[in-house]
Amino acid sequence: MTLDRRTLLGVGALAASAPALPRQAAVAPPDPTETIHLWPAGAPGGENVTVTPIVPERSTDPAFHDRYAQYTTDPILTVFRPARPDGSALLLIPGGGYRWAVLDKEGHDVARVFAATGTTCFVLRYRLPADGWTAGPNAPLQDAQRALRLIRANAADYGIDPARIAALGASAGGHLAGLLAARRDATYAAVDAADAVAFRPDLNILLYPVVTLADPFAHVGSRTQLLGPSPTPDQIAAWSLERMDWTGVAPTVLIHAMDDTGVPPENSLQLLTTLRAAGVRSEAHLFAEGGHGFGIRLIAGKPAAVWPDLVKAFGHRTGWLTG
């Protein structure tokens, strides 16, 4: 992906002109209070689950939160309603190596950016595969499929077009979003009328995604949490996104940094090859620097900071965004 000099100068000018708040006056923006519990009668297959949910705060700066959710037993969606909804919706699936889900950096922070321009956003707090759920590696996907269905089934209540629901996944959340896009099989028994609607997104946004579970480009931590310490070659192949059938999948955009040593950019490049072979309308943006897990805040003032605008432009061209 190439940025012209005018774009880069514009980004720099905006960063330079932004007023700096005194540090003592900076306060993290409030969290929205509207949440949706995915499973009214409790998440399926929890008979042997004994973990206790925690949400630690890692930030020591009052200007922002940096929390993660671990040992989740009651999956929820946190809703960000825009001031002027435009009919589009976005399901956000944060990463965390399938060990936890990063709530702010790849969830709430990103949701605020997209909600500011009219998209109704839903941040998913999902169950983790190694916590004893009967579904094992399918437990997070059960939550993602249920979340997308709930958004689509209740679209009228949120002023959403049920045919304009995107999913954005980051890192291991990108792997989960990829499963949501590519897998055709429902991973749980229907519990109510919402499960009669489709669970696949109308646009896929994969931010430095975990794609392959095969060496040498696998993120070993994600693979271990998902499949255990000694997965078989068949398991690795079955859960690697680039090995799946992507025929008929909605338009997909990939964002990655070339200096990402956590999840190497070969993950996105391998998936891009698969998407092209399957005839999926796709686009990839590769930045020279950014590392892994940059989200929104960590790349402020850098060229990669334009990634939400690139995604929105792709969304306009593919019909997710209108107007």
Rosetta blueprint (number, residue, H / E / L):
1 M L
2 T L
3 L L
4 D L
5 R H
6 R H
7 T H
8 L H
9 L H
10 G H
11 V H
12 G H
13 A H
14 L H
15 A H
16 A H
17 S H
18 A L
19 P L
20 A L
21 L L
22 P L
23 R H
24 Q H
25 A H
26 A L
27 V L
28 A L
29 P L
30 P L
31 D L
32 P L
33 T L
34 E L
35 T E
36 I E
37 H E
38 L L
39 W L
40 P L
41 A L
42 G L
43 A L
44 P L
45 G L
46 G L
47 E L
48 N L
49 V L
50 T L
51 V L
52 T L
53 P L
54 I E
55 V L
56 P L
57 E E
58 R L
59 S L
60 T L
61 D L
62 P L
63 A L
64 F L
65 H L
66 D L
67 R E
68 Y E
69 A E
70 Q E
71 Y L
72 T L
73 T L
74 D L
75 P L
76 I E
77 L E
78 T E
79 V E
80 F E
81 R L
82 P L
83 A L
84 R L
85 P L
86 D L
87 G L
88 S L
89 A E
90 L E
91 L E
92 L E
93 I E
94 P L
95 G L
96 G L
97 G L
98 Y L
99 R L
100 W L
101 A E
102 V E
103 L L
104 D H
105 K H
106 E H
107 G H
108 H H
109 D H
110 V H
111 A H
112 R H
113 V H
114 F H
115 A H
116 A L
117 T L
118 G L
119 T L
120 T E
121 C E
122 F E
123 V E
124 L E
125 R E
126 Y L
127 R L
128 L L
129 P L
130 A L
131 D L
132 G L
133 W L
134 T L
135 A L
136 G H
137 P H
138 N H
139 A H
140 P H
141 L H
142 Q H
143 D H
144 A H
145 Q H
146 R H
147 A H
148 L H
149 R H
150 L H
151 I H
152 R H
153 A H
154 N L
155 A H
156 A H
157 D H
158 Y H
159 G L
160 I L
161 D L
162 P L
163 A L
164 R L
165 I E
166 A E
167 A E
168 L E
169 G E
170 A E
171 S L
172 A H
173 G H
174 G H
175 H H
176 L H
177 A H
178 G H
179 L H
180 L H
181 A H
182 A H
183 R L
184 R L
185 D L
186 A L
187 T L
188 Y L
189 A L
190 A L
191 V L
192 D L
193 A H
194 A H
195 D H
196 A H
197 V L
198 A L
199 F L
200 R L
201 P L
202 D L
203 L E
204 N E
205 I E
206 L E
207 L E
208 Y L
209 P L
210 V L
211 V L
212 T L
213 L L
214 A L
215 D L
216 P L
217 F L
218 A L
219 H L
220 V H
221 G H
222 S H
223 R H
224 T H
225 Q H
226 L H
227 L H
228 G L
229 P L
230 S L
231 P L
232 T L
233 P H
234 D H
235 Q H
236 I H
237 A H
238 A H
239 W L
240 S L
241 L H
242 E H
243 R H
244 M L
245 D L
246 W L
247 T L
248 G L
249 V L
250 A L
251 P L
252 T E
253 V E
254 L E
255 I E
256 H E
257 A E
258 M L
259 D L
260 D L
261 T L
262 G L
263 V L
264 P L
265 P L
266 E H
267 N H
268 S H
269 L H
270 Q H
271 L H
272 L H
273 T H
274 T H
275 L H
276 R H
277 A H
278 A H
279 G L
280 V L
281 R L
282 S E
283 E E
284 A E
285 H E
286 L E
287 F E
288 A L
289 E L
290 G L
291 G L
292 H L
293 G L
294 F L
295 G L
296 I L
297 R H
298 L H
299 I H
300 A L
301 G L
302 K L
303 P H
304 A H
305 A H
306 V H
307 W H
308 P H
309 D H
310 L H
311 V H
312 K H
313 A H
314 F H
315 G H
316 H H
317 R H
318 T H
319 G L
320 W L
321 L L
322 T L
323 G L
